Amino acid sequence: MNRICSGLHKALIHKKLSIAVAESCTGGLLGFLLTATPGSSKYFKLGLITYSNKTKQKLLNIPGRLIKAKGAVSQEIASKMAQNIKYLAKTDIGVGITGIAGPTGGTIQKPVGTVFIALALKGRTSCKKFLFKGSRDRIRKQSALEAMKLIRKVL
């Protein structure tokens, strides 16, 4: 984990890029990891934990009808989270994470461990779906680490 944090820290500073994150199922873990290294204020601008649908609507301006149509745990919502946090914070990169960490809340279509991670960067948004296994804590950690790997990959 330290290697991922350190590499991402160096890359963001070297490229002079700023980042903001909107998190749901990770509960702020990604923001915690991104700010764990001294000097992270050079790139980290904002982190929001939009755990409820109401906060996704109110703070990230995600239409309630979209959440109702696609579900809070979806590619569309993760993408909107990334785009809107990037716009709100006026950063180079926006990250959106939404998922079902469990142990309850899963369905046949979206079982526990279903996580969507979206990145908004350079006018494009990409989103990836994951199905993590394990405890709630493990799913949250895997989600945050995978988000960091995705960010590092696009840099």
Secondary structure in CASP SS format (residue, H / E / C, confidence):
PFRMAT SS
TARGET T0000
AUTHOR 0000-0000-0000
METHOD secondary structure of the structure
MODEL  1
M C 1.00
N H 1.00
R H 1.00
I H 1.00
C H 1.00
S H 1.00
G H 1.00
L H 1.00
H H 1.00
K H 1.00
A H 1.00
L H 1.00
I H 1.00
H H 1.00
K C 1.00
K C 1.00
L C 1.00
S C 1.00
I E 1.00
A E 1.00
V E 1.00
A E 1.00
E E 1.00
S C 1.00
C C 1.00
T C 1.00
G C 1.00
G C 1.00
L H 1.00
L H 1.00
G H 1.00
F H 1.00
L H 1.00
L H 1.00
T C 1.00
A C 1.00
T C 1.00
P C 1.00
G C 1.00
S H 1.00
S H 1.00
K H 1.00
Y C 1.00
F E 1.00
K E 1.00
L E 1.00
G E 1.00
L E 1.00
I E 1.00
T C 1.00
Y C 1.00
S C 1.00
N H 1.00
K H 1.00
T H 1.00
K H 1.00
Q H 1.00
K H 1.00
L H 1.00
L H 1.00
N C 1.00
I C 1.00
P C 1.00
G H 1.00
R H 1.00
L H 1.00
I H 1.00
K H 1.00
A H 1.00
K H 1.00
G C 1.00
A C 1.00
V C 1.00
S C 1.00
Q H 1.00
E H 1.00
I H 1.00
A H 1.00
S H 1.00
K H 1.00
M H 1.00
A H 1.00
Q H 1.00
N H 1.00
I H 1.00
K H 1.00
Y H 1.00
L H 1.00
A H 1.00
K C 1.00
T C 1.00
D C 1.00
I E 1.00
G E 1.00
V E 1.00
G E 1.00
I E 1.00
T E 1.00
G E 1.00
I C 1.00
A C 1.00
G C 1.00
P C 1.00
T C 1.00
G C 1.00
G C 1.00
T C 1.00
I C 1.00
Q C 1.00
K C 1.00
P C 1.00
V C 1.00
G C 1.00
T E 1.00
V E 1.00
F E 1.00
I E 1.00
A E 1.00
L E 1.00
A E 1.00
L E 1.00
K C 1.00
G C 1.00
R E 1.00
T E 1.00
S E 1.00
C E 1.00
K E 1.00
K E 1.00
F E 1.00
L E 1.00
F C 1.00
K C 1.00
G C 1.00
S C 1.00
R H 1.00
D H 1.00
R H 1.00
I H 1.00
R H 1.00
K H 1.00
Q H 1.00
S H 1.00
A H 1.00
L H 1.00
E H 1.00
A H 1.00
M H 1.00
K H 1.00
L H 1.00
I H 1.00
R H 1.00
K H 1.00
V H 1.00
L C 1.00
END
